[in-house]
Amino acid sequence: MMQRFAPMVAIDVATQAEALALFDQFTGLTPAPIVKLGMELYYAAGPTIVKEARRRGFAVFLDLKLYDIPNTVGRAMHALGKLGVSFVTVHAAGGSEMLQAALTGLQTGAKEAGQPQPYLLAITELTSIDQRIMNEEQGIPGPVAATVQRYARMAEQVGLAGVVCSAQEVQAIREVTGEHFLCVTPGIRPVGAAKGDQKRVVTPSQAHQLGANAIVCGRPITQAPVPRAAYQQIAMEFMEG
């Protein structure tokens, strides 16, 4: 049976106070959301916000998308592994040597701190990227799905748990990876919601049907009049399909 996680809510706010207000919205829900903490909030609040999320009982997806030389990424992941987070990200475009350094650093840091090993996910192509941007600006030829497949195959060979991809590419990834390889899918927009800066988007139900293991949704939840209710609706659509 496919492993399916509760929806991940992107807490893309500028301050710890805003983040705590959103944590209050999601306390006591079933299934409890996984909170995704990205660059904006982590750079503002640091490890303190991770510890506060965990204190309140949330699993944490620390989405910092590391991308640097292998030694730097490995040392950074060693520090992140000590925080007790559940998911961490690194850019697949950094290559297999960087991915291996990231995995080793993360595993070592978690072990030293007595924490469970987090799932390490490779970023394939951001959901704000379409084929024109990939071909003309990044200089990568061919369709997006082919690039995503190549990144996913490399990530699995290195030993990563999965990738972050559009749900539109999940089926292509399943063709080249094993059954337990995770596909975590941002770019989730309920029917009628604005796309914003996202280009490769699907609804929560479509993500379920396409075989996503988890979805990431931010603004349609966090900027809703009642974020708690918006989360519950999206969770129901994704978990039940």
N, C-alpha and C positions, 0 to 999 in steps of 0.2 A: 504493500500500500504506500502511496506517495506521502512523503513527509510534508506537512503543510503547517506553517507557522501563523500565529495571529498577525493581523496587519501591523506594519511598522509606520509609526506616525513621525513625520519629519518635523522636529521642533526647531524650525528655522526662524528664530527670533534673535534679537540683538543683546538681550540682557538676561541675567539669571532670574530676575524678578518676573519677567514675562514667561520664562520657562517654567518656573514654579507654579504660576497661575494655570498654565496648561496641564501640568502634572496633577493639580487639584481636580481638573475637569475629568481626568481619566482614572482617578483612584476608585477602586472597588468594582471595575467593570470585568465582565467575563465574556469572551476571553480578554485578558489584560493586554493592552497594546504593548508592543516593543517600541521604545522611544529611540528615534534616530537623532543623534546629536551630530551636527555637521560643523564645518569650519567656522562659520560666523560665531556661533555660540561658544564653541570650544576655545577659540582664540580670545574671546571676551572673558569667559569664566574659568577656563582651565579644568583641571581634573576635579575641582570641587563640584561641578555640575554633574559629573559622572557619579561621584560618590553620593550625591543627594538623590539622584534618580534611583540608584541601587538601594539606598536606605528606605525609599518609599516602595520598594518591591518590584520595580520595573527592570526587565531585561533591557540592556543597552546595546544599540547598534551605533558604534563610533565610526562615523563616515568621514574620514579625513583624506581619503584618496591619495595615499602616499605615492610619490613619484620622484626618485632621485637616484644617485649612484647606489649600488647594492650595499656598500658599507653603511652609508647614512640611513638608508631605509631599514636595514637590519637592526641598527642601534635604536632607532626610533620605535620600531615594533617591540623591541625588548622592553622599553619603558611602558608602552601601551598594554602589553601583555600582563602587567602587574595590576592593572586597574579593575579587573574582574568584569570586563565587558563580554558580551556574547558574540558580537559580529564586528569585524574590522575590514576596511577596504584598502586596496592598493591598485595602481593602474597596471593593467596587463601590458600596455604599450612599453613599459620599462624593460620588458624582456625576461626570459626564464631565469637568468642569474639574479636579477633583482627580486623576482618572485620567491626564489629559493631563500635568499637572504631574509626576506620579510617573514617567511614561514618559520625559519629557524629562530629568528629573533623573538617572534611572538610566542612560540612554544617555550623557549627558554625563560622568558620573562614570566609567563604564567606559572611555570613549574616552580620558579624561585619564590614566587609570592603565594604558592599554595592555591592558585586559582584554576578553575577548569580551563581547558584550552579553547579559546574562541574560534569561531568559524572565520576563516580568512577568505574573503571574496575578491575576485579580480574585476575591476571596472573594464567593460568591453568598449562600447561606444556610448557616450552620454545620450540620453533621450532628447536632448536639445540639438543633436546632430542629425542631419538628414544626408541622403546620398550626395547631393550637390556639394555640401560643405566638406564631406569626407573626401570626395574626389578632387575638388578644385582647390580647397584650402589646406587640407591635411596631406593631399597628394597621394592618397591611397586609392588605387583603382578598384573597379568592380563594385558589386552590390554590398550594402551594409551587412547583410546576413553572412556573406562569405568571410568578411573580416571578423565578425563576432564568432563564427565557428572556429576560425583559426586561433583566436585568443582563448576561447573556452578549452579547446583541445590542449593547448600549451599549459593552461592553468591546471587542468586535471593531471597532466603528466608530471608536473612539479609536485603535486600533492595538495593543492588548495581544495577547499570544500565546495567552491562553486564560483559563480560569476554574478555580476549585476548587469542586467540587460533589459531591453524592451521586451514585453511579453510577446511582441510580434516575432521575435527571434527564438523563442523558447523551443519550438518544434524543430528548428534547424539545429539548435544545440543538442537536443536529444538524439539527433542522428549521429553525432560524433563523440558523445560522452556516455559514461555509465549511468545506470538508473538512480544511483544515490547522489549524483552531482546536482548541486543546488542552483536554481535559477531564481534570483531575487529581482523583482521587476518594479522600477519606478515608472513615472509617466502614467499614473493611474488617475483617470478623470471620470467621475460619475456622469451619467447621461445628462446633457445640458450644461455641464460645467465648462468654464472657459479654459482653453488650453494653456494660456499664458505663454511662457517661453518654451514649452514642450512641443515636440514635433511628432514623435513616434509614441502615440498614446493609445490606451485601451480602457474599457470600463472594468470595475472589479469583477463582474461576472465573466467577462471575456477573458480576464487573466486566469480565473479558475479553469475555464474551459480549455485554455491553451496550455495548461499544465504548470503554471507558476507555483513555486514552493512558498513564496511570500510576495507581498506587494508593499510598496512604499507610497504613502500618500501624505502630502503636506497641506498646502493651502486650502483644498476643498474641505479639510477638517479644521485646521487651526484658525482659518479666517471665517468659518461658518458662524452664524448667530449663536448656535449652541454646539460647540465642538464635540461635546460628549455624545449628543444625539447623532451628529454627522458621522462620528466614528462607528457607532453602533450599527447604523445603516450600511456603511461600507463593509464592515466586518461580516454582517449577515450575507451580503451579496457575494463576497469573496469566499467565505467558508462554505456556503451552501451552493454556490454556483447559480 
